[in-house]
Amino acid sequence: MKLIIFIFSTLLFSLTGPLIFAQSEIVIDTSKNIILLKETSAGILLHTQGWGLRFRKGYNKSEFKKRMIIAEFIEMQSPRQIRIINPYYTNAKSYVYGKLNSVYFLRATYGMERMLNRKPYWGGVELRFAYMGGVSLGFAKPIYLYIIQDQFTVVEQKYDPKKHYIDNIYGRASFTKGFDEIGFYPGLHAKLGLEFDYGVYRTKVKSLEAGAIIDLFPRPIPIMAFNDPDYYFLTFYIAFNFGKRYN
């Protein structure tokens, strides 16, 4: 009788034991049922006239609307600029002929993101529509070049299109030259975009954003010497964002 009980117990444990241990290893992701109210992320931005860095803070107003505050530092180039080198001198440095200023924007943006579709519980992509605006501050730093004088002497001078030509420009000078002559150009900007959230975990921000931005300035910003200065800059961009969500 004891032998029969022992054999029956052994068979019962061999059948139910793995199921008990398997059940103990199941992890339930309860975060899918929790609304995370805050978001912090940073990323890099590539646009049709340069690149930039960004920092974002987000606050959920509801399940479908999010308030966003964004700070961006942007390089703005001219679509007409071409980098060349003086072929008549050895070790000459490349430079952009006709470029008066290196231009950068500092943007402070406020706006909303509206959810267009919810990410399925098994994963996928969540799509949001962004409409935002804010202030822009343009910085224009004069370009300095190495200029050939008397065919033997090289001097560092601020670029002057009336005196400096292809045949007497040796190359670009130090980037740090001209910071004490920066010009400031306050303005405004507006943005429309779509954000594709492809992150696996709701607590992690991984998204790709694409859209258009227009920067407007009451005083035009000069970039190239042989073109009219620009009152506005319309650019198309993509941005990669990485960060976290929390309460």
C-alpha positions as a printed Julia matrix, in Angstrom:
247×3 Matrix{Float64}:
  0.0    0.0     0.0
  2.8    2.42    0.93
  4.52   1.58   -2.34
  1.37   2.44   -4.32
  1.02   5.79   -2.47
  4.68   6.61   -3.12
  4.37   5.83   -6.84
  1.13   7.87   -7.12
  2.73  10.86   -5.34
  5.79  10.73   -7.54
  3.68  10.73  -10.72
  1.5   13.59   -9.45
  4.53  15.78   -8.61
  6.2   15.04  -11.96
  3.08  16.27  -13.77
  2.2   19.32  -11.66
  5.66  20.43  -10.49
  6.84  22.01  -13.77
  3.5   23.83  -14.08
  3.86  25.29  -10.59
  7.41  26.52  -11.27
  6.46  27.86  -14.7
  3.62  29.84  -13.16
  5.98  31.33  -10.59
  8.17  32.76  -13.42
  5.35  34.68  -15.16
  5.91  38.5   -15.03
  2.91  40.77  -15.53
  3.72  44.2   -16.97
  1.37  46.37  -14.96
  2.84  49.55  -16.48
  0.53  49.13  -19.46
 -2.38  50.01  -17.22
 -0.72  53.11  -15.74
 -0.8   56.58  -17.32
  2.69  58.1   -17.05
  2.25  61.86  -16.73
  5.75  63.23  -17.39
  8.39  62.8   -20.08
 12.01  63.92  -20.46
 14.05  63.32  -23.61
 16.95  64.61  -25.67
 18.06  64.03  -29.2
 19.68  65.15  -32.43
 17.96  67.01  -35.25
 18.91  66.96  -38.95
 17.34  69.52  -41.26
 17.67  70.7   -44.85
 20.15  73.46  -43.95
 22.19  71.95  -41.11
 21.87  70.06  -37.83
 20.99  70.67  -34.18
 20.58  69.38  -30.64
 17.36  69.37  -28.6
 15.97  68.83  -25.1
 12.27  68.16  -24.42
  9.88  68.08  -21.45
  6.39  66.64  -21.82
  3.3   66.72  -19.58
  0.17  64.69  -20.33
 -2.98  66.84  -20.17
 -5.14  63.82  -20.99
 -4.79  60.38  -22.48
 -4.67  61.86  -25.99
 -3.04  65.31  -25.55
  0.44  66.17  -24.33
  1.93  69.61  -23.57
  5.53  69.96  -24.79
  8.34  72.39  -23.94
 11.41  72.17  -26.2
 14.81  73.87  -26.33
 16.92  73.54  -29.51
 20.33  74.74  -30.67
 20.48  74.79  -34.49
 23.16  75.42  -37.1
 21.75  77.25  -40.15
 23.68  77.13  -43.42
 22.92  78.66  -46.79
 21.82  76.24  -49.52
 24.11  78.18  -51.88
 27.37  77.71  -49.97
 30.1   75.57  -51.54
 33.39  74.67  -49.87
 36.49  75.25  -52.04
 40.29  75.35  -51.7
 42.94  77.58  -53.27
 44.73  75.32  -55.81
 47.78  77.58  -56.19
 49.17  77.12  -52.66
 50.24  73.98  -50.86
 48.6   73.14  -47.53
 45.83  75.66  -48.19
 42.71  75.21  -46.02
 39.21  74.75  -47.35
 36.65  77.53  -46.86
 33.25  78.66  -48.12
 33.74  81.44  -50.63
 31.37  84.36  -50.1
 30.21  83.32  -46.61
 29.93  86.33  -44.31
 28.67  84.73  -41.08
 28.29  81.43  -39.3
 24.65  81.43  -38.19
 23.02  79.54  -35.3
 19.52  79.58  -33.81
 18.46  79.07  -30.22
 14.77  78.08  -30.13
 12.38  77.94  -27.17
  9.21  76.11  -28.21
  5.84  75.48  -26.58
  3.0   73.42  -28.06
  0.86  70.31  -28.1
  1.02  66.75  -29.34
 -2.23  64.95  -30.16
 -2.37  61.15  -30.39
 -3.63  59.88  -33.77
 -3.43  56.16  -33.05
 -2.68  54.13  -29.94
  0.13  51.6   -29.93
 -1.22  48.0   -29.8
 -0.55  46.07  -26.61
  1.9   43.78  -28.43
  4.01  46.69  -29.67
  4.17  48.63  -32.93
  4.17  52.37  -33.59
  2.18  55.16  -31.96
  1.58  58.24  -34.13
  1.2   61.81  -32.78
  0.57  65.14  -34.52
  2.61  68.1   -33.2
  1.73  71.78  -33.58
  4.02  74.23  -31.8
  5.56  77.7   -31.84
  7.88  79.95  -29.91
 10.74  82.41  -30.0
 13.97  82.17  -31.99
 17.24  83.95  -31.31
 19.68  84.06  -34.2
 23.45  84.4   -33.72
 25.64  85.59  -36.6
 29.4   85.2   -36.03
 31.64  86.88  -38.66
 33.86  84.64  -40.79
 37.62  85.17  -40.54
 40.02  84.01  -43.26
 43.75  83.76  -43.83
 44.62  86.34  -46.51
 47.8   86.32  -48.63
 49.62  89.66  -48.76
 52.65  90.39  -50.97
 52.72  86.69  -51.95
 54.77  85.86  -48.84
 52.76  86.99  -45.81
 49.56  85.39  -44.5
 47.38  87.46  -42.17
 44.1   86.75  -40.38
 41.27  89.1   -41.42
 37.49  89.28  -41.31
 36.1   88.38  -44.7
 35.4   91.43  -46.87
 33.94  90.62  -50.32
 35.26  93.95  -51.68
 38.9   93.1   -50.86
 39.16  89.31  -50.64
 39.01  87.13  -53.73
 39.66  83.53  -54.67
 43.27  84.23  -55.63
 44.3   85.9   -52.32
 42.39  83.72  -49.83
 44.61  81.05  -48.27
 41.83  79.38  -46.25
 39.63  79.54  -43.2
 40.97  81.0   -39.97
 40.34  79.83  -36.41
 36.66  79.25  -35.56
 37.08  81.08  -32.25
 37.88  84.31  -34.08
 34.94  86.72  -34.18
 32.99  85.67  -31.08
 33.3   89.22  -29.71
 31.52  90.52  -32.84
 28.42  88.28  -32.76
 25.19  89.88  -33.98
 21.84  88.99  -32.38
 18.57  88.6   -34.3
 15.38  87.94  -32.27
 12.45  86.32  -34.07
  9.62  83.79  -33.96
  9.05  80.28  -35.29
  6.23  77.79  -35.93
  6.36  74.03  -36.4
  4.16  71.18  -37.67
  5.3   67.58  -37.37
  4.51  63.91  -36.91
  6.13  61.82  -34.18
  6.47  58.04  -34.53
  6.94  56.38  -31.13
  8.47  52.93  -31.71
  9.73  52.2   -28.18
  9.09  48.75  -26.69
  8.62  49.9   -23.09
  6.19  52.65  -22.07
  8.71  53.98  -19.54
 11.29  54.59  -22.3
 11.11  57.27  -25.0
 12.29  56.16  -28.45
 10.79  58.15  -31.28
 11.39  59.59  -34.73
  9.9   63.0   -35.55
  9.56  64.59  -38.99
  8.08  67.89  -40.07
  8.64  71.5   -41.14
  9.73  74.63  -39.25
  9.66  78.27  -40.33
 11.77  80.89  -38.52
 10.81  84.56  -39.06
 12.98  87.61  -38.26
 12.04  91.31  -38.49
 15.7   92.1   -39.24
 17.24  89.94  -42.01
 20.2   87.68  -41.23
 23.15  87.86  -43.71
 24.88  84.58  -44.48
 26.29  84.93  -48.01
 27.89  88.06  -49.45
 26.37  87.89  -52.92
 22.79  87.19  -51.89
 20.14  89.22  -50.12
 19.92  88.58  -46.36
 17.07  86.29  -45.28
 13.98  87.37  -43.35
 12.79  83.77  -42.98
 14.13  80.21  -43.07
 11.83  77.32  -44.04
 13.39  73.94  -43.27
 12.27  70.32  -43.19
 13.65  68.11  -40.44
 13.88  64.7   -38.85
 14.72  64.26  -35.16
 15.62  61.24  -33.04
 14.49  61.41  -29.38
 15.57  59.23  -26.45
 14.51  59.54  -22.81
 12.11  58.3   -20.15
  8.5   58.62  -18.89
  7.61  58.77  -15.22
  5.2   60.14  -12.59
